[in-house]
């Protein structure tokens, strides 16, 4: 089960917890984001039914 988080302000993400992104990603205020661990991707709900997916990996 994924945990969705809503950005409280504009974020430039390079890492979300233990998840590191291949490239930095902008997440705008009010957008929800979560990690799809099965696909090793950060998912960002951009609104209007659009979800962007960004590659990365879990480092532990």
Helices and strands as residue ranges (DSSP letters): E 5-6, E 11-16, E 19-27, E 32-36, E 41-47, E 50-58
